Amino acid sequence: MLRRFQALGRLKPGAMNKTETAYAELLELRRLAGEILWWKFEPFKIRLADRTFYDVDFGVLAADGALQVHEVKGGFITDDAMVKVKVAAEHFPAAFFLCIKGKKSEPWQIREVA
């Protein structure tokens, strides 16, 4: 069942999938509106443990200068991915947001990771 929700293959580093591309378009609109100052796709990795890293989907600089990390998912998130996001949020000095895209007509669900 889980396999149905997973991508068929890995993209090259730095290449966005369709969901990430849609979110990048939203971030660019927010930048043009002055809501954020800057954003970048896959700007850095966070070391969680030996040989365990969390790859940041989007680094975002809010209008108030606060650093944010945005994790983008297409409607489904595995337990493993959620654990990595939560551990990274506990140890890295930035606000972490989970950004989930549902069906085409639904808006993005964006919530802060506690």
C-alpha positions in Angstrom: 0.0 0.0 0.0 2.8 2.5 0.9 4.6 1.9 -2.4 1.6 3.4 -4.2 2.3 6.8 -2.6 6.1 6.8 -3.2 7.9 8.2 -6.2 9.1 5.7 -8.8 12.6 6.9 -8.8 14.9 9.5 -7.3 15.5 12.8 -9.0 19.0 14.2 -9.4 20.0 16.5 -6.5 18.7 20.0 -7.1 15.8 18.8 -9.3 12.3 19.5 -8.1 9.4 17.1 -8.4 5.9 18.5 -9.5 4.8 19.1 -5.9 8.0 21.0 -5.1 7.8 23.0 -8.3 4.2 24.1 -7.3 5.4 25.1 -3.9 8.3 27.0 -5.4 5.8 29.0 -7.4 3.9 29.8 -4.3 7.1 30.9 -2.5 8.0 33.2 -5.4 4.5 34.8 -5.3 5.0 35.4 -1.6 8.4 36.9 -2.2 7.0 39.3 -4.8 4.3 40.2 -2.4 6.9 41.1 0.3 5.8 38.3 2.7 9.2 36.6 2.5 12.6 38.0 1.6 14.3 34.9 0.1 13.9 31.2 -0.6 16.0 28.4 -1.9 15.4 24.8 -2.8 17.6 22.2 -1.0 19.9 24.9 0.5 21.6 22.6 3.1 21.5 19.3 5.0 21.1 18.9 8.8 23.1 16.1 10.5 20.8 14.2 12.8 23.2 11.4 13.8 26.1 9.4 12.4 25.3 8.8 8.7 21.8 10.2 9.1 20.9 13.5 7.5 17.8 15.5 6.9 17.7 17.2 3.5 15.9 20.5 3.7 13.4 21.0 0.9 13.2 24.8 1.1 15.0 27.4 3.2 12.9 30.5 3.6 13.8 33.9 5.1 10.7 35.5 6.4 10.1 39.3 6.1 11.0 39.7 9.8 14.4 38.0 9.1 13.6 34.7 10.8 14.9 31.6 9.1 12.4 28.9 8.3 12.6 25.3 6.9 9.7 24.2 4.8 9.2 20.4 4.2 6.9 19.8 1.2 4.8 16.7 0.8 2.1 15.7 -1.7 -0.6 14.6 0.6 1.2 11.7 2.3 4.1 11.6 4.8 5.8 8.4 6.1 6.5 8.0 9.8 10.3 7.9 9.0 10.1 11.3 7.2 8.0 12.9 10.0 10.5 11.6 12.7 13.4 13.2 10.7 11.6 16.6 10.5 10.7 16.6 14.2 14.3 15.7 15.3 15.7 18.3 13.0 13.2 20.9 14.4 14.4 20.1 18.0 18.0 20.6 17.2 18.2 23.4 14.6 17.4 27.0 15.4 14.7 27.7 12.8 11.0 27.4 12.6 10.0 24.2 10.7 6.8 24.0 8.6 5.1 21.0 7.0 3.6 22.0 3.7 1.1 19.5 2.3 -0.6 19.7 -1.1 -3.8 17.8 -1.4 -5.9 17.5 -4.5 -5.6 20.1 -7.3 -8.5 22.2 -6.1 -7.4 22.2 -2.4 -5.1 24.9 -1.0 -1.8 24.1 0.6 -2.0 23.0 4.3 0.9 24.7 6.1 1.5 24.0 9.7 4.4 24.6 12.1 6.1 21.4 13.3 6.1 21.3 17.1 
